[in-house]
Amino acid sequence: MNVFKDFESRIKQAVEALDVFKEKGSEVSFERMTVEPPRDPAHGEMSTNAAMVLAKPLGMNPRALAELIAARFDGDADVAETTVAGPGFLNFRLTADFWHRLLVTVMREGADFGRSTAGNNRKVNVEYVSANPTGPMHVGHCRGAVVGDALANLMSYAGYQVTKEYYVNDAGSQIDVLSKSAFLRYREALGDDIGEIPAGLYPGDYLVPVGQALAADYGDRLRHMPDEERMPIIKERTIDAMMAMIRADLKALNVEHDVFFSERSLHADGERAIRQAINDLTFKGHVYKGKLPPPKGQLPEDWEDREQTLFRSTDVGDDIDRPLIKSDGSYTYFAADVAYFRDKFERGFSEMIYVLGADHGGYIKRLEAVAKAVSGGDAKLTVLLCQMVKIFRNGEPVAMSKRSGDFITLRDVVEEVGVDSVRFMMLYRKSSESLDFDFAKVTEQSKDNPVFYVQYAHARCASVLRQGLETFPDLDLSPETLAAADLSDLAHESELALITKLGEYPRMIEAAAAGQEPHRVAFYLYELAALLHSHWNKGRDEPSLRFVNDKNRQSTIARLGLVYAVASVLKSGLSITGTDAPVEMR
């Protein structure tokens, strides 16, 4: 139950009932009208800009219109008070009975409270991580992995049909370098003194087992093969080994993809998929032969001052046209991007989300242009950039270098601080902002550690429910029984504040999914946990507010119902973030 949508409908009906609307209603649009929590809770539980955005088409002063709308709620059993603020904002304070009915809904729906059909089962592809299979996952991949996974969970919960996808970059020069590096480790496994790893190859020890496995299976036969026979074998085995390592690393983070799409598949059968994608763009008038002007600054290695086959991407929003086929007839890397998007579109996805590192900002316009050209504007493409994660230990920065092969792996981080700390903290800042991750801070047991604070709130709820059963052993704590309880004792402002916060959950879910902002789930959970802990502390000074009162069975049942509802929403939100909801914490 989205109470904000409910009141949006009520406000719209109130406006439509006004005489002035009956006169000029054909000129009015409700698209810009919002109903949301006011910034200052002292103003009530809901606020609308209806009068502000409707005044001009109705030919009225905003405050005067707000007063007319407010008058339509006189006598509404759910509205305790309406006030007009500022230039015409309308604030609502709702009755305790309204919030009690909302609490009953939360108790009955449990972990499904907040689940939405807003996505209308729209097919969405979320592609994330997609690191080159050239080594284990490092901490730099961690944020994109968590953001993408949590976003997919969130959108699925909000009613979208989501596929989690990983694009395996198993073609191109970096794979050739990887294979040469593995061959060096193979020779080492045969007893050769390979000396220092040459510059340009991958120096990490993670390739040692690959070399050993090749030596065990092939003996010294690979050494005597010509490159054109040897390297395909080594390439296949090395990619498989790297992807097995990557899958294991992601699983340690509780990240599992539905699809692993191989870039090599686009180059199979004479690069048929790429040819078809370019032919399709040509048929639609998006391809031509021409020369590109030199880019500003340092020339990239693949720039050619010759006629090439170009994508007319400037016609669909890009800054410059993009080469698809080089002058020598070979396909560009961008051509594979076009074919990959076309493959997604042909699989029936109407929305594609790419979660990329901050260094991929230059890809946004070209990918958006591809989406418009390939789908004719029928598919939506969004690129989410994840900014850098800075690693600290007790406030001191931790240096890492991938070039030297000495870097902090994703597995290192998970094993040291735990998967819950990693996942929640990677979401506890908007992905477009840089994030500081301190090994010490994310494991301390304090309010300053968000994941501990939220998980402790859920564990505290479980403890209260156990205490209720210890005090009244015959209590039935099933949702049905709790929902049937007399909730009239839940009248204190901090109890109603908790229920009001629960009422915000469905709206937050829909808004976070629509805005593709999974960090909002983490923020909400922290705010809900803060309200629970605050109310708990009030019970220390005011015994009448304690959740369990051995002298008052009725109030205990009502408050246990509130605790059950809070625990349900905490568990729901933690599940979206991919974080555990513990019932005990020591």
C-alpha positions in Angstrom: 0.0 0.0 0.0 1.6 3.2 -1.2 -0.1 5.8 1.0 1.4 8.7 -1.0 -0.2 7.4 -4.2 -3.4 7.0 -2.3 -3.4 10.7 -1.3 -2.2 11.7 -4.7 -5.5 10.2 -6.0 -7.5 11.9 -3.2 -6.0 15.3 -3.9 -6.6 14.9 -7.6 -10.3 14.1 -6.9 -10.5 17.1 -4.5 -9.2 19.4 -7.2 -11.5 18.0 -9.8 -14.5 18.7 -7.5 -13.7 22.4 -7.4 -15.9 24.8 -9.5 -12.9 26.4 -11.0 -11.6 23.1 -12.3 -15.0 22.3 -13.8 -14.6 25.6 -15.8 -11.0 25.2 -16.9 -10.2 21.5 -16.3 -9.4 20.8 -19.9 -6.3 23.0 -19.5 -5.0 21.3 -16.4 -2.3 18.5 -16.2 -1.5 16.7 -13.0 1.9 15.5 -14.2 4.0 17.9 -12.1 1.9 17.3 -8.9 3.8 15.5 -6.2 2.9 14.1 -2.8 5.9 13.4 -0.5 7.0 13.6 3.1 7.7 17.2 4.2 11.2 18.2 4.9 10.2 19.1 8.4 8.2 16.4 10.2 6.7 19.1 12.4 4.6 20.1 9.3 2.8 16.7 9.2 3.3 13.5 7.3 2.5 14.5 3.8 3.0 17.6 1.6 1.8 18.4 -1.9 2.7 21.1 -4.4 -0.7 20.7 -6.1 -1.7 24.3 -5.6 1.7 25.6 -6.8 1.6 23.7 -10.1 -2.1 24.0 -10.8 -2.7 27.6 -9.9 -1.6 29.1 -13.2 -3.7 27.0 -15.5 -6.6 27.5 -13.2 -6.0 31.2 -13.1 -5.8 31.4 -9.3 -3.4 32.5 -6.6 -1.6 29.4 -5.2 -2.4 30.0 -1.6 -6.0 30.7 -2.4 -6.2 27.4 -4.4 -4.5 25.6 -1.5 -7.1 26.8 0.9 -9.9 25.5 -1.4 -8.2 22.1 -1.7 -7.7 22.0 2.1 -11.4 22.7 2.7 -12.3 19.6 0.6 -10.6 17.5 3.4 -12.7 18.9 6.2 -14.4 16.0 7.7 -12.1 13.4 6.2 -11.8 10.7 8.8 -8.2 10.0 7.9 -7.0 13.7 8.1 -6.4 15.3 11.5 -5.3 18.6 10.1 -4.5 20.4 6.9 -2.3 23.6 6.8 -1.2 25.9 4.0 2.5 26.9 4.2 4.6 29.4 2.3 3.5 30.3 -1.1 1.0 27.5 -1.3 2.3 24.1 -0.1 -0.4 22.0 1.5 0.5 19.8 4.4 -1.5 17.0 5.9 -1.3 15.5 9.4 -3.1 12.1 9.4 -5.0 10.4 12.3 -3.6 7.7 14.5 -6.4 5.4 13.2 -5.1 5.8 9.7 -1.5 4.9 10.7 -2.8 1.9 12.8 -4.6 0.6 9.7 -1.4 1.0 7.7 0.5 -0.9 10.5 -2.0 -3.8 10.1 -1.2 -3.9 6.4 2.5 -4.1 7.1 2.0 -6.9 9.6 -0.2 -8.9 7.1 2.1 -8.4 4.1 5.3 -8.9 6.1 8.4 -8.9 3.8 6.2 -8.3 0.8 5.1 -4.9 2.1 6.6 -2.5 -0.4 6.7 -5.0 -3.3 5.3 -3.2 -6.3 4.0 -3.7 -9.8 5.2 -0.3 -10.9 7.7 -1.9 -13.3 4.8 -3.5 -15.2 6.9 -6.5 -15.8 9.1 -4.5 -18.2 12.1 -6.5 -19.4 15.3 -4.9 -18.1 18.9 -6.0 -18.6 21.3 -4.9 -16.0 24.9 -5.5 -17.1 27.5 -5.0 -14.3 31.1 -5.8 -13.3 32.1 -7.1 -16.8 35.8 -6.9 -15.8 38.3 -8.2 -18.3 39.1 -11.9 -17.5 42.7 -11.1 -17.0 42.9 -11.8 -13.2 41.0 -12.0 -10.0 38.5 -9.3 -9.0 40.1 -6.4 -7.2 38.5 -3.9 -4.8 38.0 -1.5 -7.7 35.4 -3.9 -9.2 33.6 -4.3 -5.9 31.5 -1.2 -6.0 30.1 -1.8 -9.5 29.3 -5.4 -8.5 27.3 -4.4 -5.5 25.6 -1.5 -7.1 24.5 -3.5 -10.1 23.4 -6.5 -8.0 21.4 -4.3 -5.6 19.8 -2.3 -8.4 18.7 -5.6 -10.1 17.2 -6.8 -6.8 15.5 -3.5 -6.3 14.0 -3.3 -9.8 12.8 -6.9 -9.5 11.1 -6.1 -6.2 9.5 -3.1 -7.9 7.9 -5.2 -10.6 10.5 -5.3 -13.4 11.5 -8.5 -15.2 15.3 -8.3 -14.6 18.2 -10.2 -16.1 21.6 -9.8 -14.4 24.3 -10.0 -17.1 28.1 -10.1 -17.3 29.8 -9.2 -20.5 33.0 -11.3 -20.8 35.6 -9.3 -22.7 37.3 -12.4 -24.0 38.4 -11.0 -27.3 41.0 -8.4 -28.2 44.6 -7.6 -27.4 44.4 -7.9 -23.6 43.5 -11.6 -24.1 46.5 -12.1 -26.3 48.7 -10.5 -23.6 47.0 -12.8 -21.0 47.7 -15.9 -23.1 51.4 -14.9 -23.5 51.6 -14.4 -19.8 50.1 -17.8 -19.1 52.6 -19.4 -21.6 55.4 -17.9 -19.6 54.0 -19.5 -16.5 53.7 -22.8 -18.4 57.4 -22.7 -19.2 58.1 -21.9 -15.6 56.1 -25.0 -14.5 58.3 -27.1 -16.9 61.3 -25.9 -15.0 62.5 -23.0 -17.2 64.0 -20.0 -15.5 61.8 -17.2 -16.8 63.5 -14.5 -14.9 61.6 -11.2 -14.3 58.2 -11.0 -16.0 58.7 -8.7 -19.1 57.0 -5.3 -19.1 53.6 -5.5 -20.8 52.7 -9.0 -19.5 50.6 -9.8 -16.5 52.9 -10.4 -13.5 50.5 -11.7 -11.0 51.0 -15.1 -9.3 47.4 -16.0 -10.0 48.6 -17.3 -13.4 51.0 -19.8 -11.8 48.3 -22.5 -11.3 47.2 -22.0 -14.9 50.7 -22.7 -16.1 51.0 -25.7 -13.8 47.7 -27.1 -15.1 48.8 -26.7 -18.7 52.1 -28.5 -17.9 50.2 -31.3 -16.2 47.9 -31.8 -19.1 50.2 -31.2 -22.1 53.7 -31.9 -20.8 56.1 -30.1 -23.0 54.1 -30.5 -26.2 52.8 -26.9 -26.2 56.4 -25.7 -26.2 57.1 -27.3 -29.6 53.8 -26.2 -31.3 53.7 -23.2 -33.6 52.0 -20.2 -32.2 48.9 -20.5 -34.4 48.3 -24.0 -32.8 49.5 -23.3 -29.3 47.9 -20.0 -28.5 44.3 -20.9 -29.1 44.7 -23.8 -26.6 46.3 -21.6 -24.0 43.8 -18.8 -24.6 40.8 -21.1 -24.1 42.2 -22.7 -20.9 43.3 -19.4 -19.5 40.0 -17.6 -20.1 38.2 -20.5 -18.5 40.5 -20.4 -15.5 40.1 -16.7 -15.1 36.3 -16.8 -15.4 36.1 -19.6 -12.8 38.2 -17.4 -10.5 36.0 -14.4 -11.2 32.8 -16.4 -10.6 34.1 -17.6 -7.3 35.1 -14.1 -6.3 31.6 -12.7 -7.1 30.0 -15.6 -5.3 32.0 -14.7 -2.2 30.2 -11.3 -2.5 26.8 -13.0 -3.0 26.8 -11.8 -6.6 25.5 -14.3 -9.1 24.6 -13.4 -12.7 21.9 -14.9 -14.9 23.9 -14.6 -18.1 27.6 -14.5 -19.0 27.8 -13.2 -22.5 31.0 -13.9 -24.4 32.4 -11.2 -26.7 34.0 -13.9 -28.7 30.5 -15.1 -29.7 30.1 -11.8 -31.6 33.2 -12.7 -33.7 32.1 -16.3 -34.4 31.0 -17.6 -37.7 33.0 -15.0 -39.7 31.9 -12.3 -37.3 28.4 -12.7 -38.5 26.7 -10.9 -35.6 28.8 -7.8 -36.2 28.2 -7.9 -39.9 24.4 -8.2 -39.3 24.4 -5.3 -36.9 26.3 -3.0 -39.3 24.0 -4.1 -42.2 21.0 -3.3 -40.0 22.3 0.2 -39.3 23.2 0.7 -43.0 19.6 -0.2 -44.0 18.3 2.4 -41.6 20.6 5.1 -43.1 23.0 5.4 -40.2 26.2 4.2 -42.0 28.4 6.0 -44.6 31.9 6.0 -45.9 34.1 8.9 -44.9 37.0 10.4 -43.0 37.0 11.7 -39.5 38.9 14.8 -38.4 41.7 14.2 -36.0 40.5 14.4 -32.4 41.7 17.2 -30.1 44.8 16.4 -28.0 46.8 13.2 -28.3 45.8 11.0 -31.2 44.5 7.6 -30.1 46.3 4.5 -31.5 43.3 3.5 -33.7 42.8 6.8 -35.4 43.1 6.7 -39.1 43.4 9.6 -41.6 41.8 7.4 -44.3 38.3 6.6 -45.5 36.5 4.2 -43.2 33.0 2.9 -42.7 31.4 5.2 -40.1 28.3 5.3 -37.9 26.4 8.6 -38.3 26.1 8.8 -34.5 25.9 12.6 -34.5 22.4 12.2 -35.9 21.3 10.4 -32.8 22.9 12.5 -30.1 26.6 11.7 -30.1 29.4 14.3 -30.3 31.2 12.7 -33.2 30.6 10.0 -35.7 32.2 6.6 -34.8 34.2 4.2 -37.0 32.8 0.7 -37.5 35.2 -0.7 -40.1 38.8 0.4 -40.4 40.4 1.1 -43.8 41.9 -2.4 -43.8 38.5 -4.0 -43.5 38.7 -5.1 -39.8 36.0 -4.2 -37.3 36.5 -1.7 -34.6 35.9 -2.5 -30.9 32.9 -0.1 -31.1 31.4 -2.3 -33.8 31.2 -5.2 -31.2 29.4 -2.8 -28.8 26.8 -2.2 -31.5 26.4 -5.9 -32.1 26.1 -6.5 -28.4 23.4 -3.9 -27.9 21.5 -5.3 -30.9 21.7 -8.8 -29.4 20.1 -7.5 -26.2 17.4 -5.7 -28.1 16.6 -8.8 -30.1 16.4 -10.8 -26.8 13.4 -8.6 -26.0 14.8 -6.1 -23.5 13.2 -2.7 -23.6 15.6 -1.2 -21.1 19.3 -1.8 -20.8 21.4 -0.5 -17.9 25.2 -0.5 -18.0 27.0 -0.2 -14.6 30.5 1.0 -15.5 33.5 2.5 -13.8 34.0 6.3 -13.6 36.7 6.1 -16.3 34.0 5.1 -18.9 32.2 8.5 -18.9 33.2 9.0 -22.5 31.1 5.9 -23.5 27.7 7.3 -22.5 26.8 9.4 -25.5 28.0 6.8 -28.0 26.1 4.0 -26.3 22.9 6.1 -26.1 23.3 6.9 -29.8 23.6 3.1 -30.5 20.4 2.5 -28.6 18.4 5.1 -30.5 19.7 3.9 -33.9 19.3 0.2 -33.3 15.9 0.3 -31.6 14.5 3.3 -33.4 14.0 4.9 -30.0 12.0 1.9 -28.7 14.6 0.9 -26.1 16.0 2.9 -23.2 19.7 2.8 -22.4 21.1 4.1 -19.1 24.8 4.2 -18.0 25.5 4.4 -14.3 29.0 5.4 -13.4 30.5 4.2 -10.2 33.2 6.5 -8.8 36.4 5.4 -7.2 36.6 3.5 -3.9 39.5 4.8 -1.7 40.8 2.2 0.8 41.9 3.1 4.3 43.1 1.3 7.3 42.6 3.2 10.6 42.4 6.4 8.6 45.6 5.7 6.7 45.3 5.3 2.9 46.2 1.8 1.5 48.1 1.9 -1.8 47.5 -0.7 -4.4 49.0 -1.3 -7.8 47.6 -3.6 -10.4 50.6 -3.1 -12.7 52.9 -4.7 -10.2 50.5 -7.5 -9.5 50.3 -6.4 -5.9 46.7 -5.3 -5.3 43.9 -5.8 -2.9 41.5 -8.4 -4.2 37.8 -8.4 -3.7 38.2 -11.7 -1.9 40.7 -10.1 0.5 38.2 -7.4 1.5 35.3 -9.9 2.0 37.4 -12.2 4.1 38.7 -9.5 6.3 35.4 -7.5 7.1 32.6 -9.8 5.9 30.3 -9.8 3.0 27.6 -7.8 4.8 29.9 -4.9 5.6 31.2 -4.7 2.1 27.8 -4.8 0.4 26.1 -2.3 2.7 28.9 0.2 2.8 29.3 0.1 -1.0 25.7 1.3 -1.2 25.9 3.8 1.6 26.8 6.6 -0.8 25.4 7.6 -4.2 27.4 5.7 -6.8 28.3 8.9 -8.6 30.2 10.1 -5.6 33.6 8.7 -4.4 33.5 6.4 -1.4 36.0 6.0 1.4 36.2 2.4 2.8 38.1 2.0 6.0 38.6 -1.5 7.2 38.5 -0.4 10.8 35.3 1.7 10.6 33.2 -0.9 8.8 33.7 -3.4 11.5 33.3 -1.3 14.6 30.1 -1.7 16.6 28.7 1.8 16.8 26.1 4.1 15.4 28.9 5.4 13.1 29.0 2.0 11.3 25.7 2.0 9.3 25.7 -1.8 8.6 26.1 -2.6 12.2 23.5 0.0 13.2 20.9 -1.4 10.8 21.6 -5.1 11.5 21.5 -4.4 15.2 18.1 -2.9 14.8 16.8 -6.2 13.2 18.5 -8.3 15.9 17.0 -6.0 18.6 13.5 -6.6 17.1 14.1 -10.4 17.2 15.3 -10.1 20.8 12.1 -8.1 21.8 9.9 -10.8 20.2 11.7 -13.5 22.2 11.3 -11.4 25.3 7.6 -11.1 24.7 7.3 -14.9 24.5 9.3 -15.3 27.7 7.0 -12.9 29.5 3.8 -14.2 28.0 4.6 -17.8 26.9 1.1 -18.4 25.5 1.3 -15.5 23.1 0.6 -16.1 19.4 3.0 -14.0 17.4 1.7 -15.0 14.0 1.1 -12.0 11.7 -2.7 -12.7 11.6 -3.0 -12.6 15.4 -0.8 -9.5 15.7 -2.8 -7.7 13.0 -6.0 -8.4 14.9 -4.8 -6.8 18.1 -6.1 -3.5 19.6 -3.6 -0.9 18.5 -5.0 2.0 20.3 -2.2 2.0 22.8 0.2 3.0 20.0 -0.3 6.7 20.5 3.1 8.1 21.5 4.7 10.4 18.9 7.8 8.1 18.6 5.6 5.1 17.9 3.6 7.0 15.3 6.9 8.2 13.8 8.0 4.6 13.4 4.7 3.7 11.7 4.9 6.8 9.5 8.4 5.7 8.4 7.1 2.3 7.5 4.5 4.0 5.4 7.3 5.6 3.3 8.8 2.3 2.3 6.6 1.5 -0.8 7.1 5.1 -2.1 10.9 4.9 -1.5 11.0 1.5 -3.4 9.2 2.8 -6.4 11.2 6.1 -6.5 14.5 4.3 -6.0 13.8 1.8 -8.8 12.6 4.5 -11.2 15.6 6.6 -10.5 18.0 3.6 -10.4 19.3 4.6 -7.1 19.8 1.6 -4.8 21.7 3.7 -2.3 18.3 5.1 -1.2 17.4 1.7 0.2 20.5 1.8 2.5 19.7 5.4 3.6 16.1 4.5 4.4 17.1 1.5 6.5 19.5 3.6 8.5 16.7 6.1 9.2 14.3 3.4 10.2 16.9 1.8 12.5 17.6 5.2 14.1 13.9 5.7 14.9 13.7 2.2 16.5 16.8 2.7 18.6 15.6 6.1 19.6 12.3 4.7 20.8 14.1 1.9 22.6 16.1 4.5 24.5 13.0 6.4 25.5 11.7 3.2 27.1 14.6 3.3 29.5 13.3 6.6 31.0 9.6 5.9 30.5 8.7 2.4 31.4 5.2 2.8 29.9 6.9 3.0 26.4 8.7 -0.3 26.7 7.9 -2.9 24.1 7.2 -5.6 26.7 5.2 -4.7 29.8 4.5 -7.7 32.1 1.7 -5.6 33.7 -0.1 -4.8 30.4 -0.7 -7.7 28.0 -2.7 -5.6 25.5 -0.1 -2.9 25.0 2.6 -5.6 24.8 0.8 -7.3 21.9 0.3 -4.0 20.1 3.9 -3.1 20.5 5.1 -6.5 19.5 3.1 -6.0 16.3 4.9 -2.8 15.7 8.3 -4.5 16.3 7.3 -7.3 13.9 6.4 -4.8 11.2 9.7 -2.9 11.7 11.6 -6.2 11.5 9.8 -7.2 8.3 10.7 -4.0 6.5 14.3 -4.1 7.8 14.6 -7.7 6.5 13.0 -6.7 3.2 15.4 -3.8 2.6 18.4 -5.7 3.8 17.5 -8.5 1.3 17.5 -5.9 -1.5 21.0 -4.7 -0.6 22.1 -8.4 -0.4 22.8 -8.1 3.3 21.8 -10.6 6.0 19.2 -9.8 8.7 20.6 -11.4 11.8 18.4 -12.3 14.8 21.4 -12.2 17.2 24.5 -10.1 17.3 27.3 -10.7 19.8 
